[in-house]
Amino acid sequence: MRCCSASFLVATVATAAIFPRPALSQRVAGPGDDAIMVPRGVIRFGAVTDWTSFDQRFRSASAGGTTSGTEPIGADFALDTIGIKQFPSLVGVQAQLRGLAGDATWNPTLGNSVLALRDRVSTYTFRVEGGLAKRISLTVDVPYIVTRASPFFNVNTTGTEGNIGFNPALTNTTAAAQNATLLSQFTASATSLQQKLADCAANPNASGCPELNAQRATAVSLVQSSTAFASGVNAVYSASPFVPITGTDAQLAIEARVSAFKALYGQFAGFGVPQITSSGPFASQNRITVADAQRILTDTAFGIGADALTTTTRSHFGDIAIGGKLSIFDSFGGSTAARMSPHGLNFRTAIGGVFQLPTGQVESPNNFIDIGTGGTRAIEGRWFGDLLVGSHFWESFVVRVTKPIEDDQEMRIVDVPGTPFPPLYTRQLVHRALGTTLQFETSPRFVVNDFFSIGGQYLYRHKAEDRYSGTFTVPASVTGFSDLTLDASTLGIDTETREQRVAGGVTYSSLYAVDRGQATVPFEVTYVHSQTIGGSGRNQPKFFSDSITLRVYFSIFGRP
């Protein structure tokens, strides 16, 4: 994509070169925004390319984190155990297997998981600024954004973590036949013994009945307990998507109970009761692999219905911004000559506003690592102030207040932020009101000579907590365990963020050379590196960015 951005910059320069009467601005502007106005009758084309990467975020204060602590952005998917917390539908299976294994503390787990995630966002913005009057200019920003989420996902990292796996009886006829045989043998033994008990109750003196009636209590208990056990085994091993893995505690306990029932029915073999020969229900043979985990995520039969955790690339327009700028005060008096050769103490200030169109794409509710390209309608107010000291030093101050406009979006509702695998039934159309953002930035600059300046920037940004609304009732037939009420307000938990960022850069400008007749194309090129140095809020990444900005000027009706 860097080759594309280079072509973008070259095309912008070539376009401007065909206009013969350039208009000028300050001699060397520098990194960061400022209060400089585009002169009346002047068009300034800009091409901004920005490459941002991040693999860390700031810890959640509500989870005991600190404002200075960071964690991997894939931390939500780093789980010591994948169990009923991630898959509530396993609650029923857990209860059944606890009863079958005779262990009230047993918990099902598919194993552990890890996710190393690195995100990249490349933004290519085409900007047009036009000077409508001496104090008024208009701006249009059209961004094209390429996002890339690159995960390394793994499960059962040592191969010993899980105790449940896929149920082979759902796809393997041998496994299904073994389970069916076990059920039929239990049923035959219990039915036969039950019938003989009934016969001996009716005719207690028949052959063998005195001996059987002497064991009636034991026999009745055996019929009842074995029937319940066989019914429970059949319910799990013939229908559940997951069953215990061979050799694990639950499976061994169930097999031990089968052996115990074998021995108990063996005591009644002399009465003609058919014996149980099966060793137990067919267990899962393997712990889940990465491919299995991806299948669980994507196959709606498992209740999640999401995209696989694989590299995701998205290319789309971002949110187009249309705005204006109004000069309030300028000690230069609007003079181009004064701006080109400043001296003494000077100050200028301007205000502006922007309307942001939701032309980007929001993050997909089916892709848990997706990075959207926008999709938010918003209005923004801006204030700009420049303080100039002498002919070399000046500093800009910019304040932005952005207010998103409320809308409706499809999202997955979770009770706790960071729930990694929310079920498909949590996806609902909710009403959202994203938090207002306040941003302050200051950019000191030093003009080295007529062509170069160096500068830095400090940025502070605070976004208020988001608000979501909507209540939805999901029936037990959908959840798989009980009726459930979803409250979208939980999506707003821990969405307040703060960020501090520093930047440094250098600018080359031909404006002074054009003013002196030594060049024909007026342009500026700025390189800036920035990175986040502090922040808070689990939705706040630690950014590292590099950007190149090209701005080219031309006049549409004479010099200002």
C-alpha positions in Angstrom: 0.0 0.0 0.0 3.0 2.3 0.4 3.5 2.3 -3.4 -0.1 3.4 -3.8 0.4 6.3 -1.4 3.5 7.4 -3.2 1.6 7.5 -6.5 -1.1 9.5 -4.6 1.4 12.1 -3.6 3.0 12.3 -7.0 -0.4 12.8 -8.7 -1.2 15.6 -6.3 2.0 17.5 -7.1 1.5 17.0 -10.9 -2.0 18.4 -10.6 -0.9 21.5 -8.9 2.0 22.1 -11.3 -0.3 23.0 -14.2 -1.6 26.1 -12.3 0.9 28.9 -13.0 0.1 31.5 -10.4 0.6 30.0 -6.9 -0.6 31.7 -3.7 1.5 31.5 -0.6 1.0 31.0 3.1 3.5 31.2 6.0 7.1 30.6 5.0 7.4 27.2 6.7 4.4 25.9 8.6 5.5 22.6 10.3 4.0 19.6 11.9 0.5 19.8 13.4 -2.6 21.9 12.8 -2.6 25.7 13.2 -4.6 28.9 12.8 -3.2 29.8 9.4 -6.0 30.5 6.9 -5.9 29.5 3.2 -5.9 32.9 1.4 -8.9 34.0 -0.6 -9.0 32.5 -4.0 -6.5 29.8 -3.2 -7.0 26.0 -3.3 -4.7 23.9 -1.1 -4.6 20.2 -2.0 -3.4 17.9 0.6 -2.5 14.2 0.6 -1.9 12.6 4.0 -0.7 9.1 4.5 -0.6 7.6 8.0 0.6 4.2 9.1 -0.4 3.2 12.6 0.3 0.0 14.4 -0.6 -1.3 17.9 -0.5 -4.6 19.8 -1.1 -3.3 23.4 -3.9 -1.4 25.2 -4.3 0.1 28.6 -5.7 -2.0 31.3 -9.2 -1.6 32.6 -9.4 0.4 35.8 -12.6 -1.5 36.7 -10.6 -4.7 36.5 -7.9 -3.5 38.9 -5.6 -2.1 36.3 -3.6 1.2 36.5 -3.5 4.1 34.1 0.1 3.3 33.3 -0.3 -0.4 32.8 -0.7 -2.1 29.5 -1.7 -5.5 28.3 -1.8 -7.3 24.9 -4.9 -6.3 22.8 -5.7 -10.0 22.5 -5.8 -10.4 26.3 -9.6 -11.1 26.3 -8.9 -14.3 24.3 -6.1 -15.5 26.6 -8.1 -18.0 28.8 -6.8 -20.5 31.3 -10.0 -22.5 30.7 -12.8 -22.3 28.1 -15.9 -23.4 30.0 -19.4 -22.5 31.0 -18.4 -18.8 31.4 -17.6 -18.6 27.7 -20.3 -21.2 26.7 -23.3 -20.9 29.0 -25.1 -23.6 27.0 -22.6 -26.1 28.7 -24.4 -25.5 32.0 -26.9 -28.4 31.3 -24.1 -30.7 30.2 -22.1 -29.9 33.3 -25.1 -30.7 35.6 -25.7 -34.0 33.8 -22.1 -35.1 33.8 -21.6 -34.2 37.4 -24.5 -36.5 38.2 -23.2 -39.3 36.0 -19.7 -39.1 37.3 -20.8 -38.6 40.9 -18.6 -35.5 41.3 -20.4 -32.3 42.3 -17.3 -30.2 41.7 -16.5 -31.3 38.2 -16.3 -28.5 35.6 -16.2 -29.0 31.8 -13.4 -27.2 29.9 -12.4 -27.3 26.2 -8.8 -26.3 27.3 -7.0 -23.0 27.3 -6.4 -20.4 24.6 -3.9 -17.7 23.6 -4.1 -15.0 21.1 -1.2 -12.8 20.0 -2.8 -9.9 18.0 -1.2 -7.0 16.1 -3.3 -4.4 14.3 -2.3 -2.0 11.6 -4.3 0.9 10.2 -3.2 2.7 7.0 -5.1 5.9 6.2 -4.8 7.8 2.9 -6.6 11.1 3.1 -7.3 13.5 0.2 -7.9 17.0 1.5 -9.1 20.1 -0.3 -9.1 23.5 1.4 -10.4 26.6 -0.3 -10.2 30.2 0.7 -13.7 31.7 0.1 -12.9 35.1 1.6 -10.1 36.8 3.6 -11.3 35.2 6.8 -13.3 32.1 5.7 -12.2 28.8 4.2 -13.8 25.5 3.6 -12.3 22.0 3.9 -13.3 18.5 2.7 -11.4 15.4 3.9 -11.9 12.1 2.1 -10.1 9.3 3.8 -9.5 5.8 2.5 -8.6 3.3 5.2 -7.0 -0.1 5.1 -7.2 -2.1 8.4 -5.4 -5.3 9.1 -5.8 -7.5 12.2 -3.1 -10.2 12.4 -3.8 -12.8 15.1 -1.8 -15.9 16.2 -4.5 -18.1 17.8 -3.8 -21.3 19.6 -5.6 -23.7 22.0 -4.5 -26.5 24.3 -1.0 -25.3 24.2 0.5 -28.3 25.9 -2.1 -30.8 24.7 -3.3 -31.7 28.2 -5.7 -28.9 29.2 -9.2 -29.9 28.1 -11.4 -32.5 29.6 -14.2 -32.4 26.9 -14.1 -32.7 23.2 -16.3 -33.2 20.1 -18.8 -36.0 20.5 -17.8 -38.7 18.0 -21.2 -40.3 18.1 -22.6 -37.4 16.1 -20.4 -38.2 13.1 -19.0 -41.8 13.7 -21.3 -44.8 13.3 -19.1 -47.0 15.4 -19.3 -44.6 18.3 -23.1 -44.2 17.9 -23.5 -48.0 17.7 -21.5 -48.5 20.9 -23.7 -46.0 22.8 -26.8 -47.6 21.4 -25.6 -51.0 22.5 -24.9 -49.7 26.0 -28.4 -48.3 26.3 -30.1 -51.4 24.9 -28.2 -53.7 27.3 -29.0 -51.5 30.3 -32.6 -51.4 29.2 -32.8 -55.1 28.7 -31.3 -55.9 32.0 -33.5 -53.5 33.9 -36.6 -54.6 32.0 -35.9 -58.3 32.7 -35.2 -57.8 36.3 -38.3 -55.6 36.7 -40.4 -58.2 35.1 -39.1 -61.0 37.3 -39.7 -58.9 40.4 -43.3 -58.4 39.2 -43.7 -62.2 38.6 -42.3 -63.1 42.0 -44.5 -60.6 43.7 -47.5 -62.3 42.0 -46.2 -65.8 42.7 -43.7 -65.7 45.5 -43.3 -69.5 45.7 -42.3 -69.9 42.1 -38.9 -71.3 41.4 -36.2 -68.8 42.5 -38.7 -66.3 43.8 -37.9 -66.8 47.5 -34.3 -66.0 46.8 -35.1 -63.0 44.5 -37.7 -61.6 46.9 -35.1 -61.7 49.7 -33.1 -59.3 47.6 -36.1 -57.3 46.4 -35.0 -53.9 47.9 -31.5 -54.2 46.3 -33.1 -55.3 43.0 -35.6 -52.4 43.0 -32.9 -49.9 43.7 -30.7 -51.3 41.0 -33.5 -51.1 38.4 -34.2 -47.5 39.3 -30.6 -46.3 39.5 -29.4 -48.1 36.4 -32.4 -46.8 34.4 -31.7 -43.2 35.5 -28.0 -43.6 34.8 -28.5 -45.1 31.3 -31.0 -42.4 30.4 -28.6 -39.7 31.5 -25.7 -41.3 29.6 -27.9 -41.6 26.5 -29.0 -37.9 26.7 -25.4 -36.7 26.8 -23.6 -39.1 24.6 -26.2 -39.2 21.9 -27.0 -35.5 21.6 -24.5 -33.2 23.3 -21.9 -31.6 21.0 -19.3 -32.2 23.6 -18.5 -35.3 25.8 -15.7 -36.2 28.2 -12.3 -37.1 26.6 -11.0 -40.6 27.0 -8.9 -41.1 30.1 -10.1 -37.9 31.9 -11.7 -38.0 35.3 -15.3 -37.7 34.3 -15.0 -40.4 31.6 -13.1 -42.8 34.0 -15.8 -42.2 36.7 -18.6 -43.0 34.3 -16.9 -46.1 33.0 -16.4 -47.1 36.7 -20.1 -46.8 37.3 -20.8 -48.9 34.2 -18.5 -51.6 35.6 -20.3 -51.3 39.0 -23.7 -51.8 37.4 -22.3 -54.8 35.5 -21.2 -56.4 38.7 -24.6 -55.7 40.4 -26.6 -57.2 37.5 -24.1 -60.1 37.6 -25.6 -61.0 41.0 -28.9 -61.6 39.3 -27.6 -63.6 36.4 -28.9 -66.8 38.0 -32.4 -65.5 37.7 -32.1 -65.2 33.9 -31.4 -61.5 33.8 -29.3 -60.7 30.6 -25.9 -59.2 31.4 -24.2 -55.9 30.4 -21.1 -56.5 28.4 -20.4 -53.0 27.0 -17.6 -51.1 28.7 -19.1 -47.7 28.6 -20.2 -44.9 26.4 -17.8 -43.9 23.5 -15.6 -41.0 24.7 -14.2 -38.1 22.7 -10.8 -39.3 21.5 -9.0 -36.0 21.2 -8.7 -32.5 22.7 -9.7 -29.7 20.4 -7.2 -28.3 18.0 -7.0 -24.8 16.5 -9.0 -26.0 13.5 -11.6 -27.4 15.9 -11.8 -24.1 17.8 -12.3 -22.2 14.6 -15.1 -24.6 13.7 -16.7 -24.0 17.1 -16.6 -20.2 16.4 -18.0 -20.4 12.9 -20.5 -23.3 12.9 -23.9 -22.0 14.1 -24.6 -25.4 15.6 -22.3 -24.4 18.5 -24.2 -21.2 19.1 -21.6 -18.6 18.3 -21.9 -18.1 14.6 -18.9 -15.8 14.3 -16.0 -15.4 11.9 -12.8 -17.3 12.3 -10.0 -15.7 14.3 -7.8 -15.3 11.2 -6.1 -12.4 9.6 -8.7 -9.8 8.7 -8.1 -7.1 6.1 -10.7 -4.3 5.4 -10.4 -1.6 2.7 -13.0 1.1 2.6 -13.6 4.8 2.7 -13.6 6.3 6.1 -15.9 9.0 7.4 -15.9 12.0 5.1 -15.6 15.3 6.9 -16.9 18.7 5.6 -15.9 21.8 7.6 -15.1 25.4 7.7 -12.7 27.8 9.4 -13.2 31.4 10.4 -10.3 33.8 11.3 -11.1 35.8 14.4 -7.9 37.8 14.9 -4.6 38.0 13.1 -1.9 40.4 14.1 -0.3 40.1 10.6 -3.4 41.8 9.3 -3.8 39.2 6.6 -0.6 40.3 4.9 1.3 37.6 2.9 4.6 39.6 3.2 4.2 39.8 7.0 3.6 36.0 7.2 6.6 35.2 5.1 9.0 37.3 7.2 7.6 37.5 10.7 9.3 39.4 13.5 8.4 40.4 17.1 5.5 39.0 18.9 2.4 37.9 16.9 -0.8 36.1 17.6 -3.7 34.8 15.5 -6.7 32.7 16.3 -9.5 31.0 14.4 -12.5 28.8 15.0 -13.9 26.0 12.9 -16.5 23.4 12.7 -16.8 20.0 11.0 -19.7 17.7 10.1 -18.7 14.1 9.8 -20.6 11.8 7.4 -20.9 8.1 8.4 -19.4 6.9 5.1 -17.0 4.4 6.8 -17.8 0.9 8.0 -18.5 -0.1 11.6 -16.9 -3.1 13.2 -18.7 -6.3 12.3 -20.6 -7.9 15.2 -19.5 -11.3 13.8 -15.8 -10.6 13.8 -14.4 -10.3 17.3 -11.1 -8.8 16.1 -12.4 -6.5 13.4 -11.3 -2.9 13.0 -13.9 -0.7 11.4 -13.2 2.3 9.2 -15.7 4.6 10.7 -19.4 4.7 10.4 -20.2 7.5 12.9 -22.1 10.7 12.2 -20.7 13.5 14.3 -20.2 17.3 14.6 -17.0 18.9 15.8 -16.1 22.4 17.0 -12.5 23.6 16.8 -10.4 26.5 18.2 -7.0 27.4 16.8 -4.4 29.7 18.3 -0.9 30.5 17.1 1.7 32.4 19.1 4.8 33.6 17.2 8.0 34.9 18.8 10.5 36.5 16.5 11.2 34.9 13.1 12.0 31.4 14.1 9.8 30.1 17.0 6.0 29.7 17.1 3.6 27.4 18.8 0.1 26.4 18.0 -2.7 25.4 20.4 -5.8 23.5 19.1 -8.9 22.4 21.0 -11.4 20.0 19.4 -14.8 18.9 20.8 -16.5 16.1 18.9 -20.1 15.1 19.6 -21.2 11.9 17.9 -24.9 11.7 16.9 -26.9 8.9 18.3 -27.8 6.0 16.1 -28.7 2.3 16.0 -26.2 -0.4 15.5 -26.2 -4.2 15.6 -23.9 -5.4 18.4 -23.4 -8.4 20.7 -24.5 -7.6 24.2 -22.3 -8.8 27.0 -22.6 -8.4 30.8 -18.8 -8.0 31.3 -16.5 -6.1 29.0 -14.1 -8.3 27.1 -16.3 -11.4 27.1 -14.5 -13.2 24.2 -17.1 -15.4 22.6 -20.6 -13.9 23.0 -23.3 -16.3 21.6 -25.2 -15.5 18.4 -28.4 -14.8 20.4 -26.7 -11.8 22.0 -26.5 -10.0 18.6 -29.2 -7.3 18.7 -30.0 -3.9 17.3 -29.2 -1.5 20.0 -29.3 2.3 20.4 -26.0 3.9 21.0 -24.8 7.3 22.1 -21.0 7.5 21.8 -19.2 9.6 24.3 -18.2 13.2 23.5 -14.5 13.6 22.9 -12.4 16.6 24.1 -8.9 16.9 22.5 -6.2 19.4 23.2 -2.9 19.6 21.3 0.0 22.0 21.3 2.7 22.1 18.7 5.9 24.0 19.3 8.0 24.6 16.1 11.3 26.1 15.2 11.9 27.5 11.7 15.5 26.5 10.9 15.8 28.4 7.6 13.7 29.5 4.7 13.0 25.9 3.8 12.9 23.7 6.9 11.3 23.6 10.3 11.3 21.1 13.0 8.6 20.6 15.6 6.9 18.5 18.2 3.5 18.0 19.6 1.8 17.0 22.8 -1.8 15.7 22.6 -4.3 15.0 25.3 -7.6 13.3 24.5 -10.5 12.3 26.7 -13.6 10.5 25.5 -16.6 10.2 27.8 -18.3 6.9 28.5 -20.6 5.6 25.7 -24.3 4.9 26.5 -26.3 2.1 25.0 -30.0 1.2 25.5 -32.3 -1.7 24.6 -33.7 -4.7 26.5 -34.2 -8.0 24.9 -35.6 -11.3 26.2 -34.2 -14.5 24.7 -36.2 -17.7 25.4 -34.7 -20.9 26.8 -35.3 -22.6 23.5 -32.7 -20.3 22.0 -30.2 -20.0 24.8 -30.2 -23.7 25.5 -30.4 -23.4 29.3 -33.0 -20.7 30.5 -34.8 -17.6 29.5 -32.4 -14.7 29.4 -32.8 -10.9 29.5 -30.2 -8.8 27.7 -29.6 -5.2 28.7 -27.6 -3.2 26.2 -26.6 -0.7 28.9 -23.8 -3.1 29.9 -22.0 -2.3 26.6 -21.1 1.2 28.0 -19.1 -0.2 31.0 -15.5 0.9 30.9 -15.7 2.8 27.6 -14.3 6.0 28.9 -10.8 6.5 27.6 -7.9 9.0 28.0 -4.8 9.3 25.9 -1.6 11.3 26.0 0.6 11.3 22.9 3.8 13.0 21.8 5.1 13.5 18.3 8.0 15.0 16.5 8.6 15.9 12.8 10.2 17.9 10.1 8.8 20.0 7.3 10.2 21.1 4.0 8.5 24.0 2.2 9.1 25.7 -1.2 6.8 28.6 -0.4 9.6 31.1 0.3 11.4 30.0 -2.9 8.2 30.5 -4.9 7.7 33.9 -3.4 11.3 34.9 -4.5 10.7 33.5 -8.0 13.2 30.7 -7.4 10.6 27.8 -7.8 7.3 27.3 -9.6 5.4 24.7 -7.6 4.5 25.8 -4.0 4.3 22.8 -1.7 5.1 21.5 1.7 6.1 18.0 2.8 5.9 17.0 6.5 7.0 13.8 8.2 5.8 13.1 11.7 6.3 10.2 14.1 4.0 9.9 17.1 3.3 7.5 19.9 1.1 7.1 22.9 2.9 7.7 26.2 0.0 7.3 28.6 -3.7 6.5 28.8 -6.5 4.7 30.5 -9.5 2.6 29.5 -9.5 -0.9 28.0 -10.6 0.5 24.6 -7.5 2.8 24.4 -4.6 1.2 22.4 -1.0 2.3 22.6 -0.4 3.7 19.2 2.7 4.1 17.1 2.3 6.2 14.0 4.2 7.5 11.1 2.7 10.0 8.6 3.7 12.0 5.5 1.7 15.0 4.5 2.0 16.8 1.1 0.2 20.1 0.6 0.2 21.9 -2.7 -1.2 25.4 -3.4 -2.6 27.1 -6.5 -4.7 30.2 -7.1 -8.0 30.1 -9.0 -8.4 33.8 -9.6 -5.2 35.7 -9.0 -3.0 36.2 -6.1 -4.6 37.3 -2.8 
